[in-house]
Amino acid sequence: MSDVTSILSQIRSYQHQLGTRALEPMPNPGAFTPNGVGFEQPGVKAPSFGETLQNALEGVNGAQKNAGALAQAFELGDPRADLARVMVAAQQSQVAFRATVEVRNRLVQAYQDVMNMPL
């Protein structure tokens, strides 16, 4: 057990040297949330699934708008919109959109699987 204690003290000393805060002890086991999925933090409300999904869709929409605006600026000859930035933004928005479509497909498949389960 002394090995664990010495390693923990070494980690704390390294963190102190780096200026980061030391390891905090685990919260008490009674602080688990009612659903058993984590620790409660007073005053902090976890976002709902709908909010998380909406934020993700807004991020994809923003990436697509950014790519479109950069492409339009490049077409109009804006010197700040070089071809590399336009292509990177277009690829980022394409990857984000494909990921969104894949998430939708998996959600639909999961829904269909649940609906086809025998009672």
C-alpha positions as a printed Julia matrix, in Angstrom:
119×3 Matrix{Float64}:
   0.0    0.0     0.0
   2.93   2.31    0.6
   3.82   2.08   -3.1
   0.44   3.53   -4.03
   0.83   6.27   -1.45
   4.31   7.16   -2.66
   3.18   7.24   -6.29
   0.23   9.45   -5.38
   2.51  11.82   -3.49
   4.87  11.96   -6.48
   1.98  12.78   -8.8
   0.81  15.52   -6.46
   4.31  16.99   -6.26
   4.63  16.97  -10.06
   1.26  18.66  -10.41
   2.25  21.22   -7.8
   5.45  21.94   -9.74
   3.43  22.36  -12.93
   1.0   24.68  -11.21
  -2.04  22.47  -11.66
  -4.31  21.52   -8.85
  -3.62  18.29   -7.03
  -5.71  15.18   -7.38
  -8.89  15.5    -5.42
 -10.29  12.59   -3.46
 -13.31  10.79   -4.88
 -16.65  12.24   -3.82
 -18.54  10.17   -1.33
 -20.42   7.21   -2.81
 -23.73   8.7    -1.7
 -23.3   11.51   -4.24
 -24.28   9.33   -7.19
 -27.24  10.52   -9.2
 -30.51   8.62   -8.81
 -30.06   6.93  -12.17
 -26.55   5.83  -11.19
 -24.85   7.47  -14.16
 -22.45   9.88  -12.5
 -21.95  12.31   -9.72
 -24.33  15.1    -8.86
 -22.98  18.59   -9.07
 -25.1   21.09   -7.19
 -26.49  23.81   -9.42
 -25.39  22.11  -12.66
 -28.11  20.78  -14.93
 -27.06  18.29  -17.58
 -28.36  19.08  -21.07
 -31.16  16.89  -22.34
 -30.8   14.63  -25.36
 -32.85  17.07  -27.43
 -30.64  20.0   -26.47
 -27.52  18.01  -27.27
 -28.92  16.98  -30.64
 -29.99  20.54  -31.42
 -26.53  21.89  -30.56
 -24.91  19.27  -32.8
 -27.21  20.15  -35.7
 -26.53  23.85  -35.21
 -22.8   23.1   -35.33
 -23.18  21.2   -38.61
 -25.31  24.01  -40.01
 -22.69  26.56  -38.97
 -19.92  24.55  -40.63
 -21.92  24.4   -43.86
 -22.67  28.12  -43.77
 -19.0   28.87  -43.12
 -17.92  26.68  -46.05
 -20.47  28.34  -48.32
 -19.4   31.83  -47.28
 -15.72  31.01  -47.81
 -16.46  29.5   -51.23
 -18.43  32.57  -52.24
 -15.68  34.89  -51.0
 -13.11  32.89  -52.98
 -15.26  33.1   -56.12
 -15.54  36.87  -55.68
 -11.76  37.18  -55.4
 -11.42  38.0   -51.72
  -7.68  37.76  -50.92
  -8.39  36.47  -47.39
 -10.2   33.4   -48.76
  -7.46  31.23  -50.2
  -8.15  27.91  -51.87
  -6.73  25.83  -49.02
  -9.06  27.39  -46.44
 -12.03  26.93  -48.75
 -11.23  23.26  -49.35
 -10.62  22.53  -45.66
 -13.9   24.2   -44.67
 -15.76  22.28  -47.38
 -14.28  18.97  -46.22
 -15.06  19.75  -42.58
 -18.69  20.51  -43.39
 -18.93  17.38  -45.54
 -17.55  15.16  -42.76
 -19.89  16.77  -40.21
 -22.88  16.24  -42.5
 -21.98  12.6   -43.17
 -21.61  11.98  -39.44
 -25.02  13.56  -38.85
 -26.62  11.36  -41.5
 -24.99   8.27  -39.98
 -26.29   9.17  -36.51
 -29.77   9.64  -37.96
 -29.57   6.28  -39.74
 -28.54   4.53  -36.54
 -31.31   6.19  -34.55
 -33.88   5.13  -37.14
 -32.5    1.58  -37.14
 -32.63   1.44  -33.33
 -36.22   2.71  -33.39
 -37.19   0.09  -35.96
 -35.5   -2.65  -33.91
 -37.43  -1.63  -30.81
 -40.72  -1.42  -32.69
 -40.2   -4.89  -34.23
 -39.57  -6.55  -30.87
 -42.25  -9.05  -29.95
 -44.23  -8.3   -26.83
